[in-house]
Amino acid sequence: MKVSQKEMCPILKCMNLLGKKWILMIIKAISDGCKSYSEIEKNIQGVNPRTLSERLKELQTHNLVEKKILCEEPKRCIYCLTKTGESLSKHIDELSAWAEKNFHC
């Protein structure tokens, strides 16, 4: 069975994003609720601050994460999954469970 470029386009775009280092861990880190940048950074050991900022911007661009500015003093930002991000998070949980069964570390 031949597969066309048009058929593969959405999955290729998805895998290009999700295959980037730290993306899945960032989504997982905020899947249980909104987090500040520093909370995300603490939850993901070894992530470079510059890379974390870049990945958060990419996730915002793809409408998976939303940056919210809180109206408190001092002002601070939190990152939350969008509805699209929440729906993806459920699939990541399923993939994680599958991986735990089939790939042993």
KETORNU-176213 format. One record per residue: residue in one letter; x, y, z of N, C-alpha, C, O in turn. Coordinates in steps of 0.1 Angstrom, whole numbers, always signed. Layout:
% residues N
- A | X | Y | Z | X | Y | Z | X | Y | Z | X | Y | Z
...
//
This chain:
% residues 105
- M | +8 | -12 | +0 | +0 | +0 | +0 | +9 | +12 | +0 | +18 | +14 | +9
- K | +6 | +21 | -10 | +14 | +34 | -11 | +8 | +44 | -1 | -4 | +45 | +1
- V | +17 | +52 | +5 | +13 | +62 | +14 | +18 | +75 | +7 | +29 | +77 | +4
- S | +8 | +85 | +6 | +11 | +97 | +0 | +18 | +107 | +10 | +16 | +106 | +22
- Q | +25 | +117 | +4 | +30 | +128 | +13 | +19 | +135 | +20 | +21 | +139 | +32
- K | +8 | +137 | +13 | -3 | +144 | +20 | -8 | +136 | +32 | -12 | +142 | +42
- E | -9 | +123 | +31 | -14 | +115 | +42 | -4 | +115 | +54 | -8 | +115 | +65
- M | +9 | +116 | +51 | +19 | +116 | +61 | +22 | +129 | +67 | +29 | +130 | +77
- C | +18 | +140 | +60 | +22 | +153 | +65 | +19 | +156 | +80 | +28 | +160 | +87
- P | +6 | +154 | +84 | +4 | +157 | +98 | +12 | +149 | +108 | +17 | +154 | +118
- I | +14 | +136 | +106 | +22 | +128 | +115 | +37 | +132 | +114 | +44 | +132 | +125
- L | +42 | +135 | +103 | +56 | +140 | +102 | +58 | +153 | +109 | +68 | +154 | +116
- K | +49 | +162 | +108 | +49 | +175 | +116 | +49 | +172 | +130 | +57 | +178 | +138
- C | +40 | +163 | +134 | +39 | +160 | +149 | +52 | +153 | +154 | +57 | +157 | +164
- M | +57 | +144 | +147 | +69 | +137 | +151 | +82 | +146 | +151 | +91 | +145 | +159
- N | +82 | +156 | +141 | +93 | +165 | +141 | +93 | +174 | +154 | +104 | +177 | +159
- L | +81 | +177 | +159 | +81 | +185 | +171 | +83 | +176 | +183 | +92 | +179 | +192
- L | +75 | +165 | +184 | +76 | +157 | +196 | +90 | +149 | +198 | +93 | +145 | +208
- G | +97 | +148 | +186 | +110 | +141 | +187 | +121 | +150 | +192 | +132 | +145 | +194
- K | +118 | +163 | +193 | +129 | +172 | +199 | +131 | +169 | +213 | +122 | +166 | +221
- K | +144 | +170 | +217 | +148 | +167 | +231 | +140 | +176 | +240 | +139 | +188 | +238
- W | +135 | +171 | +251 | +128 | +178 | +262 | +114 | +180 | +260 | +106 | +183 | +269
- I | +109 | +180 | +247 | +95 | +184 | +245 | +85 | +175 | +253 | +76 | +181 | +260
- L | +86 | +162 | +252 | +77 | +153 | +259 | +78 | +155 | +274 | +68 | +155 | +281
- M | +90 | +157 | +279 | +92 | +160 | +294 | +86 | +173 | +298 | +81 | +174 | +309
- I | +86 | +183 | +290 | +80 | +196 | +293 | +65 | +194 | +294 | +59 | +199 | +303
- I | +59 | +187 | +284 | +45 | +185 | +284 | +41 | +177 | +297 | +31 | +180 | +303
- K | +49 | +167 | +299 | +46 | +158 | +311 | +47 | +167 | +324 | +39 | +165 | +333
- A | +57 | +176 | +325 | +59 | +184 | +337 | +47 | +193 | +340 | +44 | +196 | +351
- I | +40 | +198 | +330 | +29 | +207 | +332 | +16 | +200 | +330 | +5 | +207 | +329
- S | +16 | +187 | +328 | +3 | +180 | +326 | -6 | +180 | +338 | -18 | +178 | +336
- D | +0 | +181 | +350 | -9 | +181 | +362 | -12 | +195 | +367 | -17 | +196 | +378
- G | -10 | +205 | +359 | -13 | +218 | +363 | -3 | +229 | +358 | +9 | +225 | +355
- C | -7 | +241 | +358 | +2 | +252 | +353 | +14 | +253 | +362 | +13 | +250 | +375
- K | +25 | +256 | +356 | +38 | +257 | +364 | +45 | +270 | +359 | +44 | +274 | +348
- S | +53 | +275 | +369 | +62 | +286 | +365 | +74 | +280 | +358 | +77 | +268 | +358
- Y | +82 | +289 | +351 | +94 | +285 | +344 | +103 | +277 | +354 | +108 | +267 | +351
- S | +105 | +283 | +366 | +115 | +277 | +375 | +109 | +263 | +380 | +117 | +254 | +383
- E | +96 | +262 | +382 | +91 | +249 | +386 | +93 | +238 | +375 | +97 | +227 | +378
- I | +91 | +242 | +362 | +94 | +233 | +351 | +109 | +229 | +351 | +112 | +218 | +349
- E | +117 | +239 | +352 | +132 | +237 | +352 | +136 | +227 | +363 | +144 | +219 | +361
- K | +130 | +229 | +375 | +133 | +220 | +386 | +128 | +205 | +384 | +135 | +196 | +388
- N | +117 | +204 | +377 | +111 | +191 | +374 | +119 | +183 | +363 | +118 | +171 | +363
- I | +127 | +190 | +355 | +134 | +183 | +344 | +149 | +185 | +346 | +155 | +195 | +343
- Q | +155 | +174 | +352 | +169 | +175 | +355 | +177 | +175 | +342 | +175 | +167 | +332
- G | +187 | +184 | +341 | +196 | +185 | +330 | +193 | +194 | +319 | +200 | +195 | +309
- V | +181 | +200 | +319 | +177 | +208 | +308 | +184 | +222 | +309 | +185 | +228 | +319
- N | +190 | +226 | +298 | +196 | +239 | +297 | +186 | +250 | +297 | +176 | +248 | +289
- P | +187 | +261 | +304 | +177 | +271 | +305 | +174 | +277 | +291 | +162 | +280 | +288
- R | +184 | +279 | +282 | +181 | +284 | +269 | +173 | +274 | +261 | +163 | +279 | +254
- T | +176 | +262 | +262 | +168 | +252 | +255 | +154 | +251 | +260 | +144 | +250 | +252
- L | +152 | +252 | +273 | +139 | +251 | +279 | +131 | +263 | +274 | +119 | +261 | +270
- S | +136 | +275 | +273 | +129 | +287 | +268 | +125 | +285 | +253 | +114 | +288 | +249
- E | +135 | +279 | +245 | +132 | +277 | +231 | +120 | +267 | +229 | +111 | +269 | +221
- R | +121 | +256 | +237 | +111 | +246 | +236 | +97 | +251 | +241 | +87 | +248 | +234
- L | +97 | +259 | +251 | +84 | +265 | +255 | +78 | +274 | +245 | +66 | +273 | +242
- K | +86 | +281 | +238 | +82 | +290 | +227 | +76 | +281 | +215 | +66 | +285 | +209
- E | +83 | +270 | +212 | +78 | +261 | +202 | +65 | +256 | +205 | +56 | +255 | +197
- L | +63 | +251 | +218 | +51 | +246 | +222 | +39 | +256 | +222 | +28 | +253 | +219
- Q | +43 | +269 | +224 | +33 | +279 | +223 | +29 | +282 | +209 | +17 | +283 | +205
- T | +39 | +281 | +200 | +37 | +283 | +185 | +27 | +273 | +180 | +19 | +276 | +171
- H | +28 | +261 | +185 | +20 | +250 | +180 | +7 | +248 | +188 | +0 | +238 | +187
- N | +4 | +258 | +197 | -8 | +259 | +205 | -10 | +247 | +214 | -21 | +242 | +216
- L | +1 | +242 | +220 | +1 | +231 | +229 | +2 | +237 | +244 | -2 | +231 | +253
- V | +9 | +248 | +245 | +12 | +255 | +258 | +8 | +269 | +257 | +10 | +276 | +246
- E | +2 | +274 | +267 | -1 | +289 | +268 | +7 | +295 | +279 | +8 | +290 | +290
- K | +12 | +307 | +277 | +19 | +314 | +287 | +9 | +325 | +293 | +4 | +332 | +285
- K | +8 | +324 | +306 | -1 | +334 | +312 | +7 | +343 | +322 | +15 | +338 | +329
- I | +3 | +355 | +321 | +10 | +365 | +330 | +0 | +368 | +341 | -11 | +372 | +339
- L | +5 | +365 | +354 | -4 | +367 | +365 | -4 | +381 | +370 | +7 | +388 | +370
- C | -15 | +386 | +374 | -17 | +400 | +378 | -14 | +401 | +393 | -23 | +404 | +401
- E | -2 | +399 | +397 | +2 | +400 | +411 | +16 | +406 | +411 | +23 | +407 | +401
- E | +19 | +411 | +423 | +32 | +418 | +424 | +41 | +409 | +432 | +37 | +404 | +443
- P | +53 | +406 | +428 | +58 | +409 | +414 | +51 | +401 | +404 | +47 | +389 | +406
- K | +51 | +406 | +392 | +44 | +399 | +381 | +52 | +386 | +378 | +65 | +386 | +378
- R | +45 | +376 | +375 | +52 | +364 | +371 | +44 | +356 | +360 | +32 | +359 | +359
- C | +50 | +347 | +354 | +43 | +340 | +343 | +42 | +325 | +347 | +50 | +320 | +354
- I | +32 | +319 | +342 | +30 | +304 | +343 | +27 | +299 | +329 | +22 | +305 | +320
- Y | +30 | +286 | +328 | +28 | +279 | +315 | +18 | +268 | +318 | +19 | +260 | +328
- C | +8 | +268 | +309 | -3 | +258 | +311 | -5 | +251 | +297 | -3 | +257 | +287
- L | -10 | +239 | +298 | -14 | +232 | +286 | -27 | +238 | +281 | -36 | +241 | +288
- T | -28 | +239 | +268 | -40 | +243 | +261 | -49 | +231 | +260 | -45 | +220 | +264
- K | -61 | +232 | +255 | -70 | +220 | +253 | -63 | +210 | +244 | -63 | +198 | +246
- T | -56 | +216 | +234 | -49 | +207 | +224 | -38 | +200 | +231 | -35 | +188 | +229
- G | -31 | +207 | +240 | -20 | +201 | +248 | -25 | +191 | +257 | -18 | +180 | +259
- E | -36 | +193 | +264 | -42 | +183 | +273 | -46 | +171 | +265 | -44 | +160 | +270
- S | -51 | +172 | +253 | -55 | +160 | +246 | -43 | +152 | +242 | -43 | +140 | +242
- L | -32 | +159 | +238 | -19 | +152 | +235 | -14 | +146 | +248 | -8 | +135 | +247
- S | -15 | +152 | +259 | -9 | +147 | +271 | -15 | +133 | +275 | -8 | +124 | +279
- K | -28 | +131 | +272 | -34 | +118 | +274 | -27 | +107 | +266 | -25 | +96 | +270
- H | -24 | +110 | +253 | -18 | +101 | +244 | -3 | +98 | +249 | +2 | +87 | +247
- I | +3 | +108 | +254 | +17 | +107 | +259 | +17 | +97 | +271 | +26 | +89 | +273
- D | +7 | +99 | +280 | +5 | +89 | +291 | +3 | +75 | +286 | +9 | +66 | +292
- E | -5 | +73 | +276 | -7 | +60 | +270 | +6 | +54 | +264 | +9 | +43 | +267
- L | +13 | +63 | +257 | +26 | +59 | +251 | +36 | +55 | +262 | +44 | +45 | +261
- S | +36 | +63 | +273 | +45 | +60 | +284 | +42 | +47 | +290 | +51 | +39 | +293
- A | +29 | +44 | +293 | +26 | +31 | +298 | +30 | +19 | +289 | +35 | +9 | +294
- W | +28 | +21 | +276 | +31 | +11 | +266 | +47 | +9 | +267 | +51 | -3 | +266
- A | +54 | +20 | +267 | +69 | +19 | +267 | +74 | +12 | +280 | +83 | +4 | +279
- E | +68 | +14 | +291 | +72 | +8 | +304 | +70 | -7 | +303 | +78 | -15 | +308
- K | +59 | -12 | +296 | +57 | -26 | +294 | +67 | -32 | +284 | +71 | -44 | +286
- N | +71 | -25 | +274 | +78 | -31 | +263 | +93 | -27 | +262 | +100 | -34 | +255
- F | +97 | -17 | +269 | +111 | -13 | +269 | +116 | -12 | +283 | +110 | -4 | +291
- H | +126 | -20 | +286 | +130 | -20 | +300 | +143 | -12 | +302 | +153 | -14 | +294
- C | +144 | -3 | +311 | +156 | +5 | +314 | +162 | +1 | +327 | +172 | +6 | +331
//
